[in-house]
Amino acid sequence: MLFVIKKRIVFLRDFFFHILLGFGYLFNFPFLSALAIKLSFFKSKKIQYKKKYKKSLIISYRTGGVDDIYQVFKNYPPSKKILFLDRKYLRKIFNHFHKDIRLKYEKEFYFKKDYRIFMKKLVSWLNILEKNFSFLTFNFNYFEDVVFREYAYKNGNSCYMHFKESFRTRAEFKIHNDKSLNRYISFFSKISVYNNDTKQHFAKRWKNISKRISVVGMPRAIFSHNIKKNSKQTKTTNILFYYFKKYKGMPTRYNRFNYFADSGIPKHKPLSWQPIINEIFDTMIKLAKIYPNINFYIKAKKGEDENFKYIKKIENLDLPNLKYFNDGPGHFFLENSQIVIGMNSAAILEAIIAGRKVIIPFFSKFRKKVYNQYTFDLPKNLMVKNKLHLENILKENIDKGNINLPFKNKNYKQISKKYFGDFQNSEKNLRKFLDC
């Protein structure tokens, strides 16, 4: 009953904020929208707060990025008051002024003049309502906060980017070389990245930007590393498939390749990982029937090109040991699984750091030059040849009963340094970066 009451209160509060926000942009009263944003700020129970603060850090909430913040400040009270802003508020304003525009190409997009004027006034009001604030976002091309941070920067507010997309395939690095995107990154006081590869990529793309970039490492990798430290021989009870979308690692827009001319990638027909994804699903379903005492988990991100055909199939089978999840973080599944399947994601890299037995389903028939540019650089000994090979490895590990964890990987240090940087010092590094 208490939960229902609390849920209704939250609904009414959010409804009021949206009404206030809407009055602001519909009738050109930026103060009202700024007030709605100010009232919508929220704190996190995962962060230790002091009683009084002179300065605040507004963080545009984004899963993955905020996990780094939680890791850094869970045992270390920040020197600035950390406030989170749900991105939906800035997005609503953005969508109101750009109703007739379809977001297709970043380089072709220009923000409307009346929107820019409105946002400039909104930032001015917010500086009165929330004095001495800094702003943090996790990417440079979130449309809803580009103009917001531009005017915050011009107003003298520090604007930070903690770039959470520091894992890229070779093709993705090439795609993001478009020089016309400079305006998206011009208004950051400082930029932090996980690794040297990403810093070098930015340095090649924008002149004189290296001095603004700090390589801090990946704080949330500490969680995975701690799993490894606490691992021991155990029974194989849980097998996890980190679902990846059919174009994962492939720079696409609306299921088409649009950037060949800009990137220098030789033109080719559209590719897809869908055949591999289908065979993983089939294998998970088949083995879940054979091994009723083994749990088979599929972890996806809600709305990220999910495979509804297999979701429906799994629901209809209604096997107690075969479950599909698309909500919340994947830390629980990583911590409690012994074998992890996936590719081209931060999650699979974290599984390697966690010392899990990782299986990368980059099947042999796909290991051609055209596909290689769309995958992470990982050891071939982690890859399986085909569906049968995947099935046999899973059966072998289940039938053995026990599995030795952490799984020994001779490339462990190389992989962790390349992708996660100096993650063991990342908490200290990110606090210093944020002046917090």
C-alpha positions as CSV (number, residue, x, y, z in Angstrom):
1,M,0.0,0.0,0.0
2,L,2.8,2.4,0.9
3,F,4.5,1.6,-2.3
4,V,1.4,2.4,-4.3
5,I,1.0,5.8,-2.5
6,K,4.6,6.6,-3.1
7,K,4.3,5.8,-6.8
8,R,1.2,8.0,-7.2
9,I,3.0,10.9,-5.4
10,V,6.0,10.6,-7.8
11,F,3.5,10.5,-10.8
12,L,1.8,13.7,-9.6
13,R,5.1,15.4,-9.0
14,D,6.4,14.5,-12.5
15,F,3.1,15.5,-14.0
16,F,3.3,19.0,-12.3
17,F,6.9,19.4,-13.5
18,H,5.9,18.6,-17.1
19,I,3.0,21.0,-17.0
20,L,5.3,23.8,-15.7
21,L,7.9,22.9,-18.3
22,G,5.3,23.0,-21.1
23,F,3.9,26.3,-20.0
24,G,7.4,27.7,-20.3
25,Y,8.2,26.6,-23.8
26,L,4.6,26.9,-25.2
27,F,4.1,30.5,-24.0
28,N,7.8,31.6,-24.2
29,F,8.4,31.9,-20.4
30,P,11.9,30.4,-20.0
31,F,11.8,31.1,-16.3
32,L,9.0,28.5,-15.9
33,S,10.9,25.8,-17.8
34,A,14.1,26.6,-15.8
35,L,12.0,26.3,-12.6
36,A,10.6,23.0,-13.6
37,I,14.2,21.7,-14.3
38,K,15.4,23.1,-11.0
39,L,12.6,21.3,-9.1
40,S,13.2,18.1,-11.0
41,F,16.8,17.7,-9.8
42,F,17.2,14.6,-7.7
43,K,19.9,13.1,-5.5
44,S,21.0,9.4,-5.4
45,K,21.1,7.2,-2.3
46,K,24.2,5.6,-3.8
47,I,26.3,8.8,-3.1
48,Q,27.3,10.1,0.3
49,Y,26.4,13.7,0.7
50,K,27.6,16.4,3.1
51,K,25.2,18.8,4.8
52,K,26.2,22.0,3.0
53,Y,27.6,22.8,-0.4
54,K,28.6,26.0,-2.1
55,K,28.7,24.6,-5.6
56,S,26.7,22.0,-7.5
57,L,27.3,19.5,-10.3
58,I,24.3,18.8,-12.5
59,I,24.6,15.4,-14.3
60,S,22.5,14.5,-17.3
61,Y,21.3,11.1,-16.2
62,R,22.5,8.2,-18.5
63,T,22.8,4.6,-17.6
64,G,26.4,3.4,-17.7
65,G,27.8,6.9,-17.2
66,V,26.1,7.3,-13.8
67,D,27.5,3.9,-12.7
68,D,31.0,5.4,-12.9
69,I,29.8,8.3,-10.8
70,Y,28.3,5.9,-8.2
71,Q,31.5,3.9,-8.1
72,V,33.6,7.1,-7.4
73,F,31.4,8.7,-4.7
74,K,29.8,5.7,-2.9
75,N,32.4,5.9,-0.1
76,Y,33.8,9.4,-0.8
77,P,31.5,12.4,-0.2
78,P,31.9,14.9,-3.1
79,S,32.9,18.5,-2.6
80,K,30.1,19.6,-4.9
81,K,26.4,18.8,-4.5
82,I,25.7,16.2,-7.1
83,L,22.3,16.6,-8.7
84,F,20.8,14.4,-11.5
85,L,18.7,15.7,-14.3
86,D,16.4,13.4,-16.2
87,R,17.2,13.9,-19.9
88,K,13.5,13.9,-20.8
89,Y,13.0,17.5,-19.7
90,L,15.6,18.9,-22.1
91,R,14.4,16.5,-24.7
92,K,10.8,17.8,-24.5
93,I,12.0,21.3,-25.1
94,F,14.2,20.2,-28.0
95,N,11.3,18.3,-29.6
96,H,8.9,21.2,-29.2
97,F,11.0,23.5,-31.3
98,H,12.0,20.8,-33.9
99,K,8.8,19.0,-34.6
100,D,9.2,19.0,-38.3
101,I,12.7,17.7,-38.4
102,R,13.8,14.1,-38.6
103,L,17.1,13.4,-36.8
104,K,19.1,11.6,-39.5
105,Y,22.6,13.1,-39.9
106,E,24.4,15.0,-37.2
107,K,26.4,16.9,-39.7
108,E,23.3,18.2,-41.5
109,F,21.4,19.3,-38.4
110,Y,21.1,22.9,-37.3
111,F,19.2,24.1,-34.2
112,K,16.4,26.6,-34.8
113,K,17.0,30.2,-33.9
114,D,14.0,30.5,-31.6
115,Y,15.1,27.4,-29.8
116,R,18.6,28.8,-29.3
117,I,17.1,32.1,-27.9
118,F,14.8,30.2,-25.6
119,M,17.7,28.0,-24.2
120,K,20.0,31.0,-23.7
121,K,17.3,32.6,-21.5
122,L,16.6,29.3,-19.7
123,V,20.3,28.9,-18.8
124,S,20.4,32.5,-17.5
125,W,17.4,31.8,-15.2
126,L,18.9,28.5,-14.1
127,N,22.0,30.2,-13.0
128,I,19.9,32.4,-10.7
129,L,17.9,29.4,-9.4
130,E,21.0,27.1,-9.0
131,K,24.0,29.3,-8.4
132,N,27.6,28.1,-9.3
133,F,26.6,25.0,-11.1
134,S,28.7,22.8,-13.3
135,F,27.3,20.5,-16.0
136,L,28.3,16.9,-16.9
137,T,27.2,14.8,-19.8
138,F,28.4,11.5,-21.2
139,N,28.6,12.1,-24.9
140,F,29.0,15.0,-27.2
141,N,26.1,14.4,-29.6
142,Y,23.0,14.2,-27.3
143,F,20.8,16.6,-29.2
144,E,18.8,17.7,-26.1
145,D,21.8,19.1,-24.2
146,V,24.1,20.5,-27.0
147,V,22.7,24.1,-26.9
148,F,22.1,24.0,-23.1
149,R,25.8,23.3,-22.5
150,E,26.8,25.8,-25.1
151,Y,25.2,28.7,-23.3
152,A,26.2,27.3,-19.9
153,Y,29.8,27.3,-21.1
154,K,29.5,30.9,-22.5
155,N,27.9,31.9,-19.2
156,G,31.0,30.8,-17.3
157,N,29.7,27.4,-16.0
158,S,32.2,24.5,-16.3
159,C,30.9,21.9,-18.7
160,Y,32.4,18.4,-18.6
161,M,32.1,15.4,-20.8
162,H,32.9,12.0,-19.2
163,F,32.9,10.0,-22.5
164,K,31.3,6.7,-21.8
165,E,31.5,5.5,-25.4
166,S,35.2,4.8,-25.2
167,F,34.8,1.3,-26.8
168,R,34.8,1.4,-30.6
169,T,35.3,-0.9,-33.5
170,R,37.7,0.3,-36.1
171,A,34.9,1.3,-38.4
172,E,33.2,3.3,-35.6
173,F,36.4,5.3,-35.1
174,K,36.5,6.1,-38.8
175,I,32.9,7.2,-38.9
176,H,33.4,9.6,-36.1
177,N,36.1,11.5,-38.0
178,D,33.6,13.9,-39.6
179,K,35.1,17.4,-39.1
180,S,31.7,19.1,-39.3
181,L,30.8,17.7,-35.9
182,N,33.3,20.1,-34.2
183,R,30.5,22.3,-33.0
184,Y,29.3,19.5,-30.8
185,I,32.5,19.4,-28.8
186,S,33.5,23.0,-28.8
187,F,31.9,23.9,-25.5
188,F,33.4,21.5,-23.1
189,S,35.8,22.9,-20.4
190,K,37.3,19.4,-20.0
191,I,36.8,15.9,-21.4
192,S,37.6,12.6,-19.8
193,V,38.0,9.2,-21.6
194,Y,38.7,5.7,-20.4
195,N,41.7,4.9,-22.6
196,N,44.5,6.3,-24.7
197,D,43.0,5.0,-28.0
198,T,40.0,7.3,-27.5
199,K,42.2,10.3,-26.6
200,Q,44.2,9.8,-29.7
201,H,41.1,9.6,-31.8
202,F,39.8,12.9,-30.5
203,A,43.3,14.5,-30.9
204,K,43.3,13.5,-34.6
205,R,39.8,14.8,-35.1
206,W,40.1,18.2,-33.4
207,K,43.2,20.4,-33.3
208,N,44.5,21.7,-29.9
209,I,42.1,19.5,-28.0
210,S,44.6,17.1,-26.3
211,K,45.2,19.5,-23.4
212,R,41.5,19.4,-22.5
213,I,41.4,15.6,-22.5
214,S,42.2,13.4,-19.4
215,V,42.6,9.7,-19.6
216,V,41.0,8.6,-16.2
217,G,40.3,4.9,-16.7
218,M,36.9,3.3,-16.2
219,P,35.7,3.4,-12.6
220,R,32.9,0.8,-12.9
221,A,35.5,-1.7,-14.1
222,I,36.6,-1.9,-10.5
223,F,33.3,-3.8,-9.7
224,S,34.2,-6.4,-12.4
225,H,37.8,-6.7,-11.2
226,N,36.6,-7.3,-7.6
227,I,34.4,-10.2,-8.9
228,K,37.6,-11.7,-10.3
229,K,39.5,-11.3,-7.0
230,N,36.7,-13.1,-5.2
231,S,36.2,-15.9,-7.7
232,K,36.9,-19.6,-7.0
233,Q,36.1,-23.0,-8.4
234,T,32.4,-23.4,-8.5
235,K,29.6,-25.3,-10.2
236,T,28.3,-24.1,-13.5
237,T,24.8,-23.0,-12.7
238,N,24.2,-19.8,-14.7
239,I,24.9,-19.1,-18.4
240,L,24.5,-15.5,-19.5
241,F,23.9,-14.2,-23.1
242,Y,24.5,-10.4,-23.3
243,Y,22.2,-9.7,-26.2
244,F,23.7,-7.5,-28.9
245,K,21.7,-5.8,-31.7
246,K,22.2,-6.9,-35.3
247,Y,24.2,-3.8,-36.2
248,K,26.3,-3.7,-33.0
249,G,29.7,-2.2,-33.9
250,M,28.5,-1.2,-37.3
251,P,27.9,2.6,-37.8
252,T,24.4,2.8,-39.1
253,R,21.5,5.2,-39.2
254,Y,18.0,3.9,-39.9
255,N,19.4,0.5,-41.0
256,R,21.5,2.0,-43.7
257,F,25.2,2.8,-44.0
258,N,25.4,6.5,-44.6
259,Y,29.0,7.5,-44.1
260,F,31.2,5.7,-46.6
261,A,32.3,8.9,-48.2
262,D,33.2,10.6,-44.9
263,S,35.0,7.6,-43.3
264,G,36.9,6.1,-46.3
265,I,35.4,2.7,-45.6
266,P,35.1,0.8,-48.9
267,K,31.5,0.6,-49.9
268,H,29.7,-2.7,-49.4
269,K,26.2,-4.1,-49.0
270,P,24.5,-3.8,-45.6
271,L,25.7,-6.4,-43.2
272,S,24.1,-7.8,-40.1
273,W,24.9,-10.1,-37.1
274,Q,21.3,-11.4,-37.2
275,P,22.2,-14.9,-38.3
276,I,24.6,-15.3,-35.3
277,I,22.0,-13.8,-32.9
278,N,19.4,-16.3,-34.1
279,E,21.7,-19.3,-33.6
280,I,22.6,-18.2,-30.1
281,F,19.0,-17.9,-29.2
282,D,18.3,-21.4,-30.7
283,T,21.3,-22.8,-28.7
284,M,20.1,-21.3,-25.4
285,I,16.6,-22.7,-26.0
286,K,17.8,-26.1,-26.9
287,L,20.2,-26.4,-23.9
288,A,17.6,-25.0,-21.5
289,K,15.4,-28.0,-22.4
290,I,18.2,-30.5,-22.0
291,Y,19.6,-29.1,-18.7
292,P,16.6,-28.0,-16.6
293,N,18.9,-27.4,-13.5
294,I,21.0,-24.8,-15.4
295,N,19.8,-21.2,-15.7
296,F,20.0,-19.6,-19.1
297,Y,19.8,-15.8,-18.9
298,I,19.4,-13.4,-21.8
299,K,20.1,-9.8,-20.8
300,A,19.2,-7.0,-23.2
301,K,18.6,-3.2,-23.1
302,K,15.0,-2.2,-23.4
303,G,14.2,-0.7,-26.8
304,E,17.6,-1.5,-28.3
305,D,16.6,-3.4,-31.4
306,E,15.2,-6.3,-29.4
307,N,14.4,-9.6,-31.1
308,F,10.6,-9.8,-30.5
309,K,10.3,-13.1,-32.4
310,Y,12.5,-14.9,-29.8
311,I,11.1,-12.9,-26.9
312,K,7.7,-14.3,-27.8
313,K,9.1,-17.8,-28.3
314,I,10.7,-17.8,-24.9
315,E,7.5,-16.5,-23.2
316,N,5.5,-19.3,-24.9
317,L,7.9,-22.0,-23.9
318,D,7.6,-20.8,-20.3
319,L,10.7,-22.7,-19.1
320,P,11.6,-21.8,-15.5
321,N,15.3,-21.9,-16.3
322,L,15.2,-19.7,-19.4
323,K,14.6,-16.0,-18.7
324,Y,14.8,-12.8,-20.8
325,F,15.5,-9.5,-19.0
326,N,15.6,-6.1,-20.6
327,D,15.5,-3.8,-17.6
328,G,18.1,-2.5,-15.1
329,P,21.9,-3.0,-15.0
330,G,23.6,-6.3,-15.7
331,H,25.8,-6.4,-12.7
332,F,23.7,-9.0,-10.9
333,F,23.9,-11.4,-13.9
334,L,27.6,-10.9,-14.3
335,E,28.3,-11.6,-10.7
336,N,26.3,-14.7,-10.6
337,S,27.1,-16.3,-14.0
338,Q,30.0,-18.5,-14.8
339,I,29.9,-18.4,-18.6
340,V,29.1,-15.3,-20.6
341,I,28.3,-15.0,-24.3
342,G,28.4,-11.8,-26.3
343,M,30.4,-9.4,-28.5
344,N,31.1,-5.7,-29.3
345,S,29.9,-4.4,-26.0
346,A,31.2,-2.9,-22.7
347,A,29.4,-5.7,-20.9
348,I,31.5,-8.5,-22.6
349,L,34.7,-6.6,-21.9
350,E,33.6,-6.3,-18.2
351,A,33.0,-10.1,-18.2
352,I,36.6,-10.6,-19.3
353,I,37.9,-8.4,-16.5
354,A,35.6,-10.2,-14.1
355,G,37.4,-13.5,-14.9
356,R,34.3,-15.2,-16.4
357,K,34.6,-17.8,-19.1
358,V,33.8,-15.6,-22.1
359,I,32.6,-16.9,-25.4
360,I,32.6,-14.5,-28.4
361,P,30.3,-15.8,-31.2
362,F,32.3,-14.3,-34.0
363,F,31.8,-17.4,-36.2
364,S,34.5,-18.5,-38.7
365,K,32.4,-17.8,-41.8
366,F,32.1,-14.1,-40.7
367,R,35.9,-13.6,-40.1
368,K,36.5,-11.8,-43.4
369,K,38.0,-8.4,-43.9
370,V,34.7,-6.7,-44.4
371,Y,33.4,-8.0,-41.0
372,N,36.7,-7.6,-39.1
373,Q,36.4,-3.8,-39.1
374,Y,33.1,-4.1,-37.2
375,T,34.5,-6.1,-34.2
376,F,36.5,-5.3,-31.1
377,D,40.2,-6.4,-31.2
378,L,40.0,-9.5,-28.9
379,P,41.9,-12.8,-28.9
380,K,40.7,-15.5,-31.3
381,N,40.9,-18.1,-28.5
382,L,37.8,-16.6,-27.0
383,M,35.9,-17.0,-30.2
384,V,33.8,-20.0,-31.4
385,K,33.8,-21.4,-34.9
386,N,30.0,-21.9,-35.4
387,K,26.8,-22.9,-33.7
388,L,27.8,-26.5,-33.1
389,H,31.1,-25.4,-31.5
390,L,29.2,-23.0,-29.2
391,E,26.8,-25.8,-28.2
392,N,29.7,-28.3,-27.6
393,I,31.6,-25.9,-25.4
394,L,28.6,-25.1,-23.3
395,K,27.7,-28.8,-22.9
396,E,31.3,-29.7,-22.0
397,N,31.4,-27.1,-19.2
398,I,28.0,-28.1,-17.9
399,D,28.8,-31.8,-17.9
400,K,32.1,-31.3,-16.1
401,G,30.1,-29.9,-13.2
402,N,32.7,-27.6,-11.8
403,I,34.4,-24.7,-13.5
404,N,37.7,-23.0,-12.4
405,L,37.2,-19.3,-11.9
406,P,38.7,-16.8,-12.5
407,F,39.2,-18.0,-16.0
408,K,42.9,-17.6,-17.0
409,N,43.4,-15.3,-19.9
410,K,47.0,-14.5,-21.0
411,N,45.8,-11.3,-22.6
412,Y,44.1,-10.0,-19.5
413,K,46.4,-7.1,-18.8
414,Q,46.6,-6.1,-22.5
415,I,42.8,-6.1,-22.8
416,S,42.2,-4.2,-19.5
417,K,44.8,-1.5,-20.4
418,K,43.5,-1.1,-24.0
419,Y,39.9,-0.7,-23.1
420,F,39.6,0.3,-19.4
421,G,42.9,2.3,-19.0
422,D,44.2,2.7,-15.5
423,F,40.9,1.7,-13.9
424,Q,42.4,0.9,-10.5
425,N,43.2,4.6,-10.1
426,S,40.1,5.8,-11.9
427,E,38.2,6.8,-8.8
428,K,40.9,9.3,-7.8
429,N,41.4,10.4,-11.4
430,L,37.7,11.2,-12.0
431,R,37.3,13.1,-8.8
432,K,40.3,15.2,-9.7
433,F,38.9,15.7,-13.2
434,L,35.6,16.9,-11.9
435,D,37.2,19.1,-9.2
436,C,34.9,17.2,-6.9
